[in-house]
Amino acid sequence: MRLFFIAIVTLLMLQQNYAQTQKNVFFNEKALINKFHTINQLKNLKKGELITLYTERVTEIVTVLPYLSLTNEANIKLSDIGIKENSDHLKTLNKHHIATEQAIESNSNLITEFIPYADTEKIIWAILYFEEVIKKIRIGYDNNF
């Protein structure tokens, strides 16, 4: 029951992330995690808490990765990087926001359904791996974290 509650809260949080995204912004900071963990910190968490962290990290990667060659920073507008904010570009970006929201929801459903069957150690390993990927994404090509 607790896992179900965590899954529902996570889904609502993820949907809110995209509902609040500006149409001319690639992604906002609400899609980004705000804490990185050590293995010892993760070992002290319950499986349901780990699954929530797992979902949040997958969400950030799915959200930011398509824009990596354009920007790795939140709240960057099309015009900030020299892209005209015309109706075609805004329509394309909006379609991608919708597709990303659907992908996040699908991933979240899959994670909620299957990841509880994973060994806790493997969930911890995956979270640490995702966090390393996120650190690399945030550092960017010019090592500016």
Backbone as JSON, one array per atom type, in Angstrom:
{
  "sequence": "MRLFFIAIVTLLMLQQNYAQTQKNVFFNEKALINKFHTINQLKNLKKGELITLYTERVTEIVTVLPYLSLTNEANIKLSDIGIKENSDHLKTLNKHHIATEQAIESNSNLITEFIPYADTEKIIWAILYFEEVIKKIRIGYDNNF",
  "N": [[0.82, -1.19, 0.0], [1.94, 1.23, 0.79], [3.89, 1.53, -1.16], [2.29, 1.86, -3.39], [1.14, 4.36, -2.78], [3.45, 5.96, -2.85], [4.07, 5.7, -5.54], [1.85, 6.95, -6.75], [2.11, 9.59, -5.78], [4.56, 10.23, -6.94], [3.9, 10.09, -9.68], [2.02, 12.2, -9.87], [3.69, 14.33, -9.23], [5.48, 14.25, -11.37], [3.8, 14.78, -13.55], [3.04, 17.37, -12.94], [5.43, 18.68, -13.29], [5.7, 18.98, -16.09], [3.34, 20.23, -16.78], [3.74, 22.78, -15.94], [5.73, 23.77, -17.52], [7.11, 26.28, -19.54], [6.12, 27.25, -22.81], [8.12, 28.01, -24.59], [10.46, 27.12, -23.51], [13.04, 24.75, -23.11], [13.29, 22.84, -20.97], [12.35, 22.87, -17.49], [13.57, 23.7, -14.15], [12.22, 22.08, -12.38], [12.16, 19.52, -13.29], [14.56, 18.54, -12.61], [16.78, 16.79, -10.42], [17.59, 17.47, -6.98], [19.49, 16.59, -5.26], [22.35, 14.59, -4.68], [23.49, 11.3, -3.89], [25.26, 9.22, -1.5], [26.52, 5.86, -1.37], [26.15, 4.83, 1.19], [24.14, 6.48, 2.25], [22.02, 5.71, 0.61], [21.77, 3.02, 1.27], [20.54, 3.17, 3.71], [17.93, 3.73, 3.19], [14.48, 2.82, 2.6], [13.0, 0.39, 0.37], [10.83, 1.45, -1.11], [11.35, 4.22, -0.97], [13.74, 4.27, -2.35], [12.87, 3.54, -4.87], [11.38, 5.76, -5.58], [13.45, 7.69, -5.77], [14.85, 6.51, -7.89], [12.96, 6.74, -9.96], [12.8, 9.55, -10.19], [15.37, 10.16, -11.12], [15.49, 8.84, -13.57], [13.54, 10.34, -14.83], [14.77, 12.9, -15.01], [16.92, 12.32, -16.75], [15.58, 11.42, -19.08], [14.24, 13.75, -19.7], [16.23, 15.76, -20.14], [18.22, 14.76, -21.85], [17.56, 14.72, -24.74], [18.07, 17.36, -25.47], [20.71, 17.86, -25.16], [22.86, 18.66, -26.87], [22.13, 21.22, -27.37], [21.56, 22.58, -24.93], [22.3, 22.21, -21.44], [21.16, 23.31, -19.33], [18.51, 24.38, -17.19], [15.45, 26.16, -17.92], [16.16, 27.5, -20.24], [15.45, 29.38, -23.05], [14.22, 29.11, -26.42], [15.04, 31.35, -27.9], [17.23, 32.14, -26.42], [19.34, 30.65, -27.29], [19.56, 31.31, -29.89], [17.52, 30.4, -31.57], [14.7, 30.98, -33.53], [11.6, 31.98, -32.2], [9.23, 31.04, -33.58], [5.98, 30.0, -34.83], [6.13, 27.37, -35.85], [8.45, 26.28, -34.64], [7.73, 26.5, -31.93], [5.5, 24.85, -31.92], [6.65, 22.38, -32.53], [8.32, 22.04, -30.29], [6.37, 21.98, -28.27], [4.99, 19.63, -28.99], [7.02, 17.83, -28.49], [7.31, 18.16, -25.72], [4.87, 17.08, -24.88], [5.16, 14.43, -25.79], [7.37, 13.68, -24.26], [6.31, 13.89, -21.69], [4.45, 11.81, -21.83], [6.21, 9.66, -22.19], [7.6, 9.75, -19.77], [5.54, 9.18, -17.99], [4.93, 6.58, -18.85], [7.39, 5.31, -18.33], [7.44, 5.66, -15.56], [5.23, 4.14, -14.78], [6.13, 1.59, -15.57], [8.42, 1.35, -13.96], [7.25, 1.46, -11.4], [5.76, -0.88, -11.49], [7.61, -3.01, -11.98], [10.23, -2.61, -10.84], [10.11, -2.94, -8.0], [10.54, -5.66, -7.72], [13.21, -5.99, -8.1], [16.5, -6.59, -6.78], [17.49, -4.88, -3.85], [20.12, -3.95, -3.72], [20.78, -3.75, -6.42], [19.05, -1.77, -7.24], [20.07, 0.38, -5.81], [22.63, 0.5, -6.99], [21.84, 1.23, -9.59], [20.69, 3.76, -9.14], [22.94, 5.2, -8.27], [24.45, 5.03, -10.61], [22.76, 6.41, -12.43], [22.91, 8.92, -11.23], [25.58, 9.56, -11.67], [25.56, 9.79, -14.45], [23.83, 11.99, -14.68], [25.39, 13.95, -13.41], [27.46, 14.14, -15.28], [26.01, 15.08, -17.47], [25.22, 17.57, -16.48], [27.67, 18.84, -16.08], [28.54, 19.33, -18.66], [29.97, 20.15, -21.91], [32.0, 21.92, -21.46], [32.9, 21.58, -18.91], [31.54, 23.0, -16.9], [29.95, 22.93, -14.19]],
  "CA": [[0.0, 0.0, 0.0], [2.83, 2.38, 0.85], [4.52, 1.64, -2.47], [1.27, 2.43, -4.26], [1.06, 5.78, -2.44], [4.66, 6.6, -3.37], [3.94, 5.74, -7.0], [0.86, 7.98, -7.1], [2.72, 10.9, -5.51], [5.59, 10.44, -7.96], [3.23, 10.4, -10.95], [1.48, 13.55, -9.79], [4.82, 15.25, -9.26], [6.02, 14.26, -12.72], [2.86, 15.47, -14.42], [3.09, 18.78, -12.61], [6.65, 19.23, -13.88], [5.49, 19.36, -17.47], [2.22, 21.14, -16.88], [4.22, 24.12, -15.65], [6.8, 24.14, -18.44], [6.79, 27.32, -20.5], [6.1, 26.71, -24.16], [9.34, 28.32, -25.33], [11.59, 26.66, -22.71], [13.31, 23.34, -23.35], [12.85, 22.16, -19.75], [12.54, 23.73, -16.33], [14.34, 23.1, -13.05], [11.41, 21.13, -11.62], [12.46, 18.18, -13.79], [15.91, 18.18, -12.18], [16.94, 16.36, -9.03], [18.32, 18.49, -6.23], [20.43, 15.99, -4.32], [23.06, 13.38, -5.05], [23.6, 10.44, -2.71], [26.35, 8.25, -1.34], [26.01, 4.5, -1.22], [25.7, 4.65, 2.58], [22.84, 7.14, 2.39], [21.02, 4.89, -0.08], [21.58, 1.77, 2.02], [19.68, 3.45, 4.87], [16.56, 4.0, 2.74], [13.61, 1.68, 2.31], [12.87, 0.13, -1.06], [9.9, 2.42, -1.69], [12.07, 5.49, -1.1], [14.72, 4.08, -3.42], [12.14, 3.53, -6.15], [11.06, 7.16, -5.87], [14.69, 8.29, -6.27], [15.09, 5.88, -9.19], [12.04, 7.36, -10.91], [13.2, 10.95, -10.38], [16.6, 10.2, -11.91], [15.1, 8.48, -14.94], [12.82, 11.5, -15.36], [15.71, 13.95, -15.42], [17.67, 11.88, -17.92], [14.66, 11.42, -20.22], [13.89, 15.14, -19.99], [17.35, 16.61, -20.56], [19.08, 14.13, -22.86], [17.34, 15.13, -26.14], [18.52, 18.73, -25.69], [22.08, 17.95, -24.67], [23.75, 19.43, -27.75], [21.66, 22.6, -27.35], [21.74, 23.12, -23.59], [22.15, 21.31, -20.3], [20.66, 24.17, -18.26], [17.06, 24.57, -17.12], [14.84, 27.46, -18.22], [16.74, 28.13, -21.43], [14.44, 29.58, -24.09], [14.7, 28.96, -27.8], [15.74, 32.58, -28.3], [18.49, 32.25, -25.69], [20.42, 29.99, -28.05], [19.51, 31.77, -31.27], [16.46, 29.77, -32.36], [13.53, 31.84, -33.61], [10.41, 31.47, -31.5], [8.09, 31.11, -34.48], [4.92, 29.03, -34.51], [6.59, 26.01, -36.17], [9.37, 25.84, -33.59], [6.96, 26.35, -30.69], [4.64, 23.67, -32.08], [7.54, 21.21, -32.42], [8.73, 21.93, -28.89], [5.2, 21.56, -27.51], [4.77, 18.2, -29.28], [8.04, 17.06, -27.77], [6.95, 18.19, -24.29], [3.78, 16.11, -24.69], [5.74, 13.08, -25.95], [8.23, 13.44, -23.1], [5.4, 13.64, -20.57], [3.92, 10.45, -22.01], [7.32, 8.73, -21.94], [7.86, 9.76, -18.32], [4.43, 8.44, -17.37], [5.12, 5.17, -19.19], [8.54, 4.84, -17.54], [7.05, 5.63, -14.16], [4.37, 2.96, -14.62], [6.99, 0.41, -15.66], [9.25, 1.31, -12.75], [6.37, 1.11, -10.27], [5.3, -2.26, -11.64], [8.64, -4.04, -12.02], [11.43, -2.38, -10.03], [10.02, -3.53, -6.66], [11.04, -7.04, -7.76], [14.67, -5.97, -8.2], [17.26, -6.6, -5.53], [17.76, -3.54, -3.34], [21.49, -3.57, -4.1], [20.78, -3.36, -7.83], [18.38, -0.46, -7.32], [21.07, 1.35, -5.32], [23.63, 0.64, -8.04], [21.24, 1.98, -10.7], [20.56, 5.16, -8.72], [24.28, 5.79, -8.3], [24.81, 5.13, -12.02], [21.99, 7.52, -12.98], [23.44, 10.17, -10.69], [26.84, 9.85, -12.38], [25.15, 10.27, -15.78], [23.29, 13.34, -14.48], [26.54, 14.83, -13.15], [28.15, 14.36, -16.56], [25.14, 15.95, -18.26], [25.26, 18.92, -15.91], [29.01, 19.4, -16.29], [28.55, 19.83, -20.03], [31.18, 19.99, -22.69], [33.04, 22.84, -21.0], [33.14, 21.28, -17.5], [30.98, 24.07, -16.08], [28.88, 22.3, -13.39]],
  "C": [[0.88, 1.26, 0.0], [3.5, 2.62, -0.5], [3.55, 2.26, -3.48], [1.15, 3.94, -4.03], [2.26, 6.53, -3.0], [4.58, 6.74, -4.88], [2.96, 6.83, -7.44], [1.44, 9.38, -6.9], [3.76, 11.22, -6.57], [4.95, 10.8, -9.3], [2.65, 11.81, -10.95], [2.58, 14.6, -9.88], [5.37, 15.37, -10.68], [5.1, 15.0, -13.68], [2.89, 16.97, -14.17], [4.33, 19.43, -13.21], [6.39, 19.75, -15.28], [4.31, 20.29, -17.66], [2.68, 22.58, -16.69], [5.34, 24.58, -16.58], [6.32, 25.23, -19.39], [6.92, 26.75, -21.91], [7.41, 26.96, -24.92], [10.61, 27.9, -24.59], [11.79, 25.17, -22.96], [12.86, 22.49, -22.17], [13.08, 23.1, -18.58], [13.21, 22.97, -15.2], [13.54, 22.09, -12.25], [11.63, 19.69, -12.09], [13.8, 17.68, -13.28], [15.92, 17.74, -10.71], [17.74, 17.43, -8.29], [19.3, 17.92, -5.23], [21.07, 14.74, -4.94], [23.35, 12.6, -3.77], [24.9, 9.63, -2.69], [25.72, 6.88, -1.2], [25.49, 4.27, 0.19], [24.35, 5.32, 2.83], [21.74, 6.27, 1.78], [20.74, 3.59, 0.67], [20.66, 1.95, 3.22], [18.22, 3.7, 4.49], [15.79, 2.71, 2.5], [13.43, 1.56, 0.8], [11.93, 1.12, -1.74], [10.54, 3.78, -1.91], [13.09, 5.41, -2.23], [14.04, 4.13, -4.79], [11.74, 4.94, -6.54], [12.29, 7.88, -6.41], [15.02, 7.79, -7.67], [14.24, 6.57, -10.26], [12.44, 8.8, -11.21], [14.43, 11.06, -11.27], [16.33, 9.84, -13.37], [14.4, 9.67, -15.59], [13.77, 12.6, -15.81], [16.46, 13.55, -16.69], [16.8, 11.93, -19.17], [14.33, 12.85, -20.65], [15.04, 15.9, -20.65], [18.11, 16.05, -21.76], [18.81, 14.58, -24.3], [17.9, 16.52, -26.47], [20.01, 18.92, -25.43], [23.0, 18.76, -25.57], [23.33, 20.9, -27.85], [21.93, 23.27, -26.0], [21.64, 22.01, -22.55], [21.61, 22.08, -19.1], [19.15, 24.31, -18.35], [16.68, 26.0, -17.48], [15.5, 28.22, -19.36], [15.66, 28.19, -22.51], [15.07, 29.35, -25.45], [15.54, 30.17, -28.19], [17.08, 32.75, -27.59], [19.66, 31.61, -26.44], [20.31, 30.27, -29.55], [18.48, 31.09, -32.15], [15.24, 30.68, -32.33], [12.35, 31.18, -32.91], [9.18, 31.65, -32.39], [7.11, 29.97, -34.18], [5.36, 27.59, -34.8], [7.51, 25.47, -35.07], [8.64, 25.6, -32.27], [6.07, 25.11, -30.75], [5.48, 22.39, -31.94], [7.96, 20.98, -30.97], [7.56, 21.45, -28.03], [4.89, 20.08, -27.75], [5.78, 17.34, -28.54], [7.76, 17.05, -26.27], [5.86, 17.16, -24.0], [4.32, 14.69, -24.79], [6.62, 12.72, -24.76], [7.38, 13.14, -21.87], [4.83, 12.23, -20.64], [5.0, 9.4, -21.74], [7.62, 8.63, -20.45], [6.77, 8.97, -17.6], [4.57, 6.94, -17.63], [6.28, 4.57, -18.4], [8.17, 4.7, -16.07], [6.16, 4.42, -13.88], [5.2, 1.68, -14.64], [7.83, 0.26, -14.4], [8.43, 0.88, -11.55], [5.97, -0.36, -10.3], [6.42, -3.28, -11.44], [9.82, -3.84, -11.07], [11.3, -2.89, -8.6], [10.52, -4.98, -6.6], [12.56, -7.11, -7.82], [15.3, -6.06, -6.81], [17.57, -5.15, -5.12], [19.14, -3.06, -3.75], [21.55, -3.11, -5.55], [20.07, -2.02, -8.03], [19.35, 0.64, -6.88], [22.13, 1.58, -6.39], [23.09, 1.49, -9.19], [21.11, 3.46, -10.36], [21.92, 5.85, -8.78], [24.76, 5.98, -9.74], [24.08, 6.32, -12.66], [22.54, 8.86, -12.49], [24.76, 10.55, -11.35], [26.54, 10.38, -13.78], [24.66, 11.72, -15.66], [24.42, 14.34, -14.2], [27.27, 15.14, -14.44], [27.33, 15.28, -17.45], [25.25, 17.39, -17.77], [26.61, 19.6, -16.1], [29.1, 20.0, -17.69], [29.89, 19.68, -20.69], [32.32, 20.86, -22.18], [33.33, 22.7, -19.5], [32.64, 22.38, -16.55], [29.76, 23.56, -15.33], [27.95, 23.29, -12.83]]
}
